[in-house]
Amino acid sequence: MVCTPSVTFEESAVAAVVSEQLAAWGIAARREGNNILALTSQYKEERKNLLLCAHLDTVPPAKGYTRDPYDPGKDEDRIWGLGSNDDGGSVVALIETFRRLQNEDLPINLMMALTCEEERSGEHGIHHLWDNVFGKTFPRPDFAIVGEPTGGRAAIAERGLLVIDAEARGISGHAARKEGVSALYHAIEDINTLREYQFEKISPFLGAVKLSVTQINAGTAHNVIPDRCQYVIDIRPTEQYTNAEILAILQHLLHDENREAQGLQTTLTARNLKNRSSATHPDSPLLKALQACSIETFASPTTSDWMHMQCDTIKMGPGESSRSHRPNEYILKAEIEEAVDKYLNFIRFIGQGHCL
């Protein structure tokens, strides 16, 4: 997998590599674009379905690599290379877990989805599977484990992502004559309002919604009062709000009738409303199983395929998030082995029916 480049939207080759290996192991898998789907041989329609999910794609190699990003190396204790930690370790651990359980008659059905386009929230990955495949040509999951580098802990909540492009409008004029109304000053007022605003609802898992203005651009020349000022708002939602609700709150917050009567206004445009925050249901059998298996839980600041899933979910896998998207990425072999044992114990506990 490491030797096969699989940057987002270019996963066909790595999907072929993985599909070929699954077939060699006797796992009946099917391709859905660059996604790979599989069911265990003991599938029974009346049982609940547990999905094992990890992604095949990677980000482009970061600057600063001092070794070949597509060379896994020959170390005894670790595997180097782009995607080894994010998300190859989880892919391999979940495949091995599925492989060991594929002929075991559990009281739940085990299904697997190895997805594409996760790093860019693409339309043809898990989003496509939920909208067009699950519940139609493939069973719909009731529960899911998303494999991501979490240090072996289980994330029971993760922040979403909402990026808003804002434009403050003013009136152009000549700076020497103090004509017009500066859109830049208008934007500064907006930004101060946003900086001081506190969302009322606090998540028991993630705390408050985080909001930052991260980019700003205005002006065409030093002597022209700008009539447009663009800025970008980066928001990390919690499960207490939908992205659409946050957008509506901020539009109301920046609405000013007096300014708008003078032709001054601010428009907010969300780049995407789909990247929602997620949290495991408080009464979830997954939480009961985590507690019974003594698996540490936490709230994750990063997003994953979880944000597109419409079932009860946790996020758990080998490796460390701090190694992702950085030069000289690696994962320890022991981390993958430990993850397989943890997945097996966790799934068997659920399968025993103690918490379903």
Order of alpha helices (4+ residues) and beta strands (2+ residues): alpha-beta-beta-beta-beta-alpha-beta-beta-beta-beta-beta-alpha-beta-beta-beta-alpha-alpha-beta-beta-alpha-beta-beta-beta-alpha
